[in-house]
Amino acid sequence: MTLSGTVTQTALRTDFDALTLSLSSNTLLGQEDFPLTLRVASLAVAMDVSLRSVDFTAPDDLELRVLRVLVTHTAAVGNVTATLTVTDGDTAYLLDQTISVSVASLNGTAQASLDCRTTTQAKRLRLLRGVRYRLTLSTAATVDVGQATLLLRSRRRTR
């Protein structure tokens, strides 16, 4: 951030107020990105789905920006997959697309991303207000840590 002029208490307050107003304006426009993260230690094949998933209801329309999976393990193991679904199984809310990303764990840390921000990406969609979605991790073998992250952007509906 570049301050406008001499660093004084008044100048700092003026710059702070201007930036706060800018943040508030962007939030009101619905252009705020935020993450939803699911982190599971000792992710195992037989682990109950309730322990390796998180359900959420979109409070307003949300644009899916990125789905990322990250795995940490001390030896090479099978795939770890992060998947976004609708909790009642209705695939129409996801335009009948499979929204998932997988990574083969290496000796250390590995990650993979499904980047939906570009216009050339075939998987671009909005998560609709009031619909209950589920972010789930699954694995082919036990890993030390599995993490799935959704990067979402709030979008106001125009009527």
C-alpha positions in Angstrom: 0.0 0.0 0.0 1.3 3.5 -0.9 0.5 6.2 1.6 -0.7 9.5 0.3 1.8 12.1 1.5 3.5 12.5 4.8 2.9 9.8 7.4 0.7 11.4 10.0 -2.2 10.3 12.1 -4.6 12.1 9.8 -3.0 10.7 6.6 -3.2 7.1 8.0 -6.8 7.5 9.0 -7.7 8.9 5.5 -5.9 6.0 3.7 -7.4 3.5 6.1 -11.0 4.9 5.6 -10.5 4.9 1.8 -9.3 1.2 1.7 -12.1 0.2 4.1 -14.6 1.8 1.9 -13.1 0.0 -1.1 -13.3 -3.4 0.7 -16.9 -2.7 1.7 -17.9 -1.8 -1.8 -16.4 -5.0 -3.3 -18.1 -7.1 -0.7 -21.4 -5.5 -1.4 -20.9 -6.1 -5.1 -20.5 -9.8 -4.3 -16.9 -10.0 -5.4 -15.3 -11.6 -2.4 -13.3 -14.8 -2.7 -13.1 -17.2 0.3 -11.9 -20.7 1.0 -13.7 -23.7 2.4 -11.1 -26.2 3.7 -11.5 -29.8 4.8 -8.4 -31.3 6.5 -8.2 -34.9 7.7 -5.3 -36.4 9.6 -4.8 -40.1 9.1 -7.2 -40.3 6.1 -8.0 -44.0 5.6 -10.0 -46.0 3.1 -12.5 -47.3 5.6 -13.0 -44.0 7.4 -16.6 -43.0 7.8 -17.8 -40.5 5.3 -18.9 -38.1 8.1 -15.3 -37.9 9.2 -13.9 -37.1 5.8 -16.5 -34.7 4.4 -18.1 -31.3 5.2 -21.6 -30.3 4.2 -22.5 -26.7 3.6 -25.4 -24.7 2.3 -24.7 -21.8 0.0 -26.0 -18.6 1.7 -26.0 -16.9 -1.7 -25.0 -18.0 -5.2 -21.4 -19.0 -5.2 -19.0 -19.2 -8.2 -16.7 -22.2 -8.0 -13.2 -20.8 -8.6 -10.8 -23.6 -7.6 -10.9 -27.1 -6.2 -7.6 -28.3 -4.7 -6.4 -31.5 -3.1 -3.2 -31.7 -1.0 -1.7 -34.9 0.4 1.2 -35.4 2.8 2.6 -38.9 3.4 5.9 -40.5 4.1 5.7 -43.1 1.3 4.1 -43.4 -2.1 0.5 -44.5 -1.9 -2.6 -44.6 -4.1 -4.8 -41.7 -5.2 -6.5 -39.2 -3.0 -9.5 -37.5 -4.5 -11.5 -34.4 -3.5 -15.1 -34.4 -4.8 -17.9 -31.8 -4.7 -21.4 -33.2 -4.8 -24.9 -32.3 -3.8 -25.9 -34.1 -0.6 -29.1 -35.4 -1.9 -27.4 -36.8 -5.1 -29.2 -34.5 -7.5 -26.6 -34.0 -10.2 -28.6 -31.3 -12.0 -27.4 -28.7 -9.6 -23.8 -29.4 -10.8 -24.9 -29.5 -14.5 -24.4 -33.3 -14.5 -20.6 -32.7 -14.2 -18.2 -34.6 -12.1 -16.4 -32.0 -10.0 -13.3 -33.7 -8.6 -9.5 -33.6 -8.6 -7.1 -36.4 -7.7 -3.4 -36.6 -6.8 -1.1 -39.6 -6.4 0.7 -39.1 -3.1 4.5 -39.0 -3.3 7.0 -39.4 -0.6 6.3 -36.0 0.9 3.7 -33.5 -0.2 1.7 -33.5 -3.5 -1.2 -31.4 -4.7 -3.4 -30.9 -7.7 -6.0 -28.3 -8.7 -9.0 -28.0 -10.8 -8.9 -24.3 -11.8 -12.3 -23.1 -12.9 -11.4 -19.4 -13.3 -10.4 -19.4 -16.9 -13.0 -19.1 -19.7 -11.5 -22.1 -21.5 -12.2 -24.4 -18.5 -15.1 -26.7 -19.3 -16.1 -27.0 -15.6 -17.5 -23.6 -14.8 -20.5 -23.4 -12.6 -22.3 -21.6 -9.8 -23.4 -23.3 -6.6 -27.0 -22.1 -6.0 -28.3 -20.5 -2.9 -30.1 -22.8 -0.6 -28.7 -26.0 -2.0 -26.7 -28.3 0.3 -23.4 -29.4 -1.1 -20.8 -31.8 0.2 -17.0 -31.7 -0.1 -15.5 -35.2 0.4 -12.0 -36.7 0.5 -11.5 -40.3 -0.5 -8.3 -42.4 -0.7 -7.0 -45.7 -2.0 -4.7 -46.1 1.0 -4.1 -44.5 4.4 -2.2 -41.2 4.2 -0.9 -38.9 7.0 -2.8 -35.8 6.0 -5.4 -35.2 3.3 -6.8 -31.7 2.6 -9.4 -30.4 0.2 -10.0 -26.7 -0.4 -12.7 -25.0 -2.4 -12.1 -21.4 -3.4 -15.5 -19.8 -3.9 -16.6 -16.3 -4.9 -19.9 -14.9 -3.7 -22.2 -13.7 -6.5 -25.4 -11.7 -5.9 -28.4 -12.7 -8.0 -29.8 -9.9 -10.1 -33.5 -9.8 -10.3 
